Amino acid sequence: MSIRHGLLALLEHGPRYGSQLRTEFESRTGATWPLNVGQVYTTLNRLERDGMVAQGGEDDAGHALYVITDAGRTELKSWFATPVDRSSPPRDELAIKLAMAVGAPGVDIRAVIQSQRHHTVKAMQDYTRLKAQALAAIENGGSQERDDVAWLLVLEQLIFQTEAEARWLDHCEVRLIRLSAAAGRGADRDAEHTTAASLLGTPAGRASSASPTGAPSEGPSGQASPAAPSGSARARPPAPPR
């Protein structure tokens, strides 16, 4: 997450002070990635060091204001025009966990998958309810419509992300069951079946008998989700599952 570029984008709308930037950043993203004031001022100090922002006096309440410079506008324009680099993906805790669970003594990898799937589906349902609230706020034409649209886009990204994760977990379970079944049909059936069963962290007799559960039908459309609960559409969502 690029906090520096987010702050530059907010400063392009005019001078801001630190806690104001924090509030506006969290309003745009629905507090999905909360900031503390210390982070904001540390980032502003670095941007000032790099010549991208400058101090621009104080407001009536005595808050120190920051303004974006020409160098900052050039950097911001470049950020918007450059695709996010996917050649070096960030570490994913769930992928690492499943990779380490393969063959780990005493670990039932299918139980790990099913537990994560339950959490992922719950998060997807929560995001979908919040999306319904955000859409209602936009339709009502409130004073924060721009922030509600920004929040809606963030929510839909989270929904797509959790949908993909649920499908991947289903795929992992099916893949392990097929590998176990294929090993059981080999020439050295008993030895290979035991080895494949160890990938699942289950006894050899169990490995090929279980069947995976299907992925949930909830999606970004929200059609299959429960009715939206009462409360603010700006409520902070659960953290993206990992």
N, C-alpha and C positions, 0 to 999 in steps of 0.2 A: 504494500500500500504506500503510495507516494503522498505523505503528509505535506511535504514542501510544495508540490505542485497544486495540491488542494488549497493550501493557504494562498498561493499566488493567484489562483482562479478567483477566490473570494476578494482579494485585495484589488483585483481589476475593477470591481464594482465601486471602489472608493476607499478612503482611509478607514482602517479598523484598528482596534486595540486587541490585546491578547485574548481576554476572556470572551470578547465579542466574536472573534474568529472561531474560538472553540465552540460556542453556542451555534453559530451558523453552520459549521462543518457537521456537527452532530444532527442538526435539523435536516440538512440535505441527505444524510445517510441513515436517518432514523436511529442514530446512536448504535448502529451495527458495529462500528469500530470506534468506541469511545476514546476521547483524548483527555488528558489532564492539562491543566494550564502550564505546568512545567514543560511538557512536550512542546506545546505551542511556542513558548518563549525561547526554548532551546533551538527550535527550527527557525524562528524569526532571526535569532542571533546569527545563525549560519547563513541564512539568506542575505542578511545585511553584510556579513563578511564577504560573501561572494558578489556583492554589488547588485543583487536582485530586488532588494527592498531598502528603504531608507526611513529613518524616523521623520515624522512630519508634524511635529508639535504635539499639542494636547487638545483634548476636547474640553467642554465646559466643566466636566466633572474632574478634570485633572488626569485623565487616562492618557498614557503615551500612545500616540497614533503611529501606524506604519503605513507607508505608501509603496506601491509597486514602481520600479524603475523601468527604463527602456530595456535594459538587459533582462529584467524579470519578464517583461512582456514577450521578448524574443524567446526566452526559455519556455514560457507557457505555450506560445504558438507552436513551438517544436514538439512539445509534449502531446498536444492535441493531434498533431499531424502524424506522429510516429506510432505505429502499432505496438501494443504491449508485447515484449519479447517472451516467447514460449519455448525457446531453445534450451533454456536452463530452468525447468520448472521448480518451484519451491518444494521442499520436503513435505510429504503428506504423511501425517501420523498414522492414518488408517492403513494406507498401502504398506508402510513399514511394519506395522503390527501384524498384518496378515502374512507378509513375507517371513517375519521372524517366527510366526506360529507354525509354519510348515515344518513338520518333523520335530517340533519342540516337545520334550518329554512331558507327559501329563496334560497336554493342552488339547482340548477338543476344538479344532478349528471351525467345525460347523456351528458349535455353540457360540463362538466368537462372532461368526458371520450373522447368525440369527439375532443375537443381542444387539449388534450394531444396526441391523436392518430395522428393528423395532424403534430404536432411537432416531434413525434417519427418517422413517415414515412419520413419526410424531413431529419432528422438526418441520417436515414438508407441510403437514397439516396446519401447524402454527403459522408458517409463512403465508399459506394460502388464505387463512382467516385475516391476517393483517393486510394482505393484498385487497381483499374485499372492502376493508375499512378505508384503505387509501383511495380506492376507486370512488367510494361514496363521498369522501372529502373533496375529491377533484370535481365530481358532478355537482356538489353543492356550491362550487365556486368560491371557496374561502379565501381569505387574504394571503394564505400561505400556499397558494396553488402551485407555484414554482417548486417549492420544497416538497410538496406532496407528489409531484410528477417525478422528481429526482428520487424520492424514497420508493416510489412504485417501481422504477427501473432496477433499483438495488434489490428489492424484494423478488422481482421476477428472475434476476440472476441467481439468487439463493434457491428459488424453487427449481429452476433448471438444474442447478448443481446437485441438489438433493435427489431429484429424479434420476439423474445420471448415476449417482452413487448407489441408489437402490437397485438399478439395473445391473450395475457392475457387481454388487454383492450376490445377486441371483446368479450371474454368470460364473462367479467364483465357485459357488456351491455346486452348480451343475458340472463345471470343469473337473472338480475334485472327485465327484461321484463317477464321472465317465472314466477318469484315469484309474480309479480303483477297480471299476468293472473290467476295463481292458487288461489290467495287470492280472486279474483273476482268471482270464482266459488264456494266459500264456502257458508255455511248456512246463515251466516250474511253477505251477499254479499256486501251491501253498506258500512258497517262499515269497513270490512276487506279490501275492495278495496281501500277505502280512506287511510287506514293505509299503505298498500303496495305502493300506489302511493306516499306517503310521503317519502318512501325510495328513489324514483327516483327524488324527489324534483319537481314533476310536478303535475298539476291538475289531479284528478281521471279519467277524460275523456280522458286524453292524454296518461296515463301510459302504457296501453296495446296496443296502436295503432301504435306506432313507430316500425320501423324495423331496426336492426343494419346494419351497413355497413361492407363489407368484409375487411379482412386484405389485405395489398398490396402483390404483388407477388415478389417484389425485394428480393433477398437473397444473401448469400455469393458468389454465382457464378457470380453475377453481370449481368446476361443475360438480365434481364428486366430493367436495369438501363439506364439512359441517357448516352450519350457519355461523356467520361472524358473531363473536361475543360482543357484549357491550364494552365500551372503553374507548380510549383515544387511539386513533390510527397512527399516532406517533409513538406508540409504546415500543420500547426496545425489544427486538425479537430474540429468541434463543440464539446462542452462538452457533455458527455453521458447524455441523457435525464433522468430527475428524477422528 
